[in-house]
């Protein structure tokens, strides 16, 4: 998130030996620090001295892991200088003094935070947590401010000096590099977001609503009829990561008058979604109404970033829904016709295989879809053009055109044109294909409804915005067979266990997406039941049918 600042100051305090440990008490400006060092004494400023002169050799430069003394001393120097208002000294203790100087100066000048007390916690490796207490004062109004943050100490390669690894998040955990803190009359009045029945949506009631409420305020605050108050806010910078987030209120000094923004969320389904993701770490889910595109629920187990709407993850085998529609329309597959599913298939120099290297001899395409046979799809790559899958995703499913307008920031999926092995990998939701639960819920919704309806959280009638459309619908034959494939998978395939007890007009597809550096794949699940469609992901969860599947199925049941 934000940039972190590092500042150091030379200390003259003498260490005292206590029971074989070294205790250092740092005094000044009300800053109380008490740390036990399990290493030897270091120079007062936390650095090691070396010989001087032009003939100093590189081997004299300190290297290797930082000692506990180096970490703690560097952290103390930075925190003490920051607390005492010595911005130059604090910035000098970081590895980016220019960025640190700018943000620390603004902390007082623009954010109007004073009387700051910084209290370090227990060091863990190279990381030192600390608590910040201060007062935010604007004109005649003031309020106390308390929060936790942390810093990490690194060794500068050039001279081996320990420095605070600077990022804006050192100053406040909600800051991303390039962001600023500002206190004043908020340019955007507050909003009161309500569900489809008029009930107020709050983060206390619905923990996943934090980023959504920020986004709603940013888009509708000036037009919803409210009046601005005085607030301490995070103002997002121009970095790519910050551009994905909305400005955020950290402290309200005086209340404004909120305007009301009505959403499409269903209170019962939203509560059920919050309950489901709370049970599974790193999970996210979205529920839609296929006939209209209305978003009925969206929830994330992790806070701070809205994976449900803005995530960009490989969707794994759930992408086979889109690929199947392509293959059927091109006459390369048909539900009940024999279709190859070998153990391996090589294309573009890559050797692809199925989970556990299974094969289906003389099986149908329906059997391959239900069991999620990778090679059944990869084997058709030689018959496809590089842009076929991209066009199918854009023209039929409305994905990857960056034109959705749901009412808050969202990512609309990406299916870039690829070639050779990467094109083949895209057919099974790997390669450069990227989606989130909102996108994949929309895919199931398109299959259920027969046509693409852009998802939305706020009715377009509120601001007369234009919703995205797809340029065509899939053929009647492809639609009929795709529904048959998903229905069969829900009853007899990899989705059967999760969908057990979900009755009526149903269809589903599981997915597992391999991610470099992860021991377990991301588990995906997309499904529909009647006029409900949902999709979920559990990052690093494992197979989708076992992880995301129960979450999605529970919500389809709850929606009745």
ABEGO torsion letter per residue (X at the ends): XBBBBBBBBBBABBBBBBGGBBBBBBBEGGBBBBBBBABBBBBAAGBBBBBBEAABBAAABBBEBBBAAAAAAAAAAAAAAAAAGBAAAAAAABABAAAAAAAAAAAAAAAGBBGBBBBBBBBBEABBBBBBBBBBBBEABBBBBBBBBBBBBBBBAAAGBBBBBBBAAAABAABBBGBBBBBEBBABBBBBBBBAAGBBBBAAABAAAAAAAAAAAAAAAAAAGBBBBBBBBBBBBABAAAAABBBBBABBABBBBBBBBBBABBAAAAAAAAAAAAABBGBBBBBBBAAAGBBABBBBABBGBBAAAABBBBAEAAAAAAAAAAAAAAGABBAABBBBBBABBBBGGBBBBBBGGBBBBGBBAAAAAAAGBAAAAAAAAAABBAAAAAAAAAAAAGBGAGABBAGBBBBAEBBBBBBEAAAAAAAAGBEABBBBAAAAAAAAAAAAAGBBBBBBABBAAAAGBBBBBBABBBBAAAAAAAAAAAAAAAAABAAAAAABGBBEBBBBBBBBBBBBGBABBBBBBBBBBEABBBBBBBBGAEBAAAAAAAAAAAAAAAAX
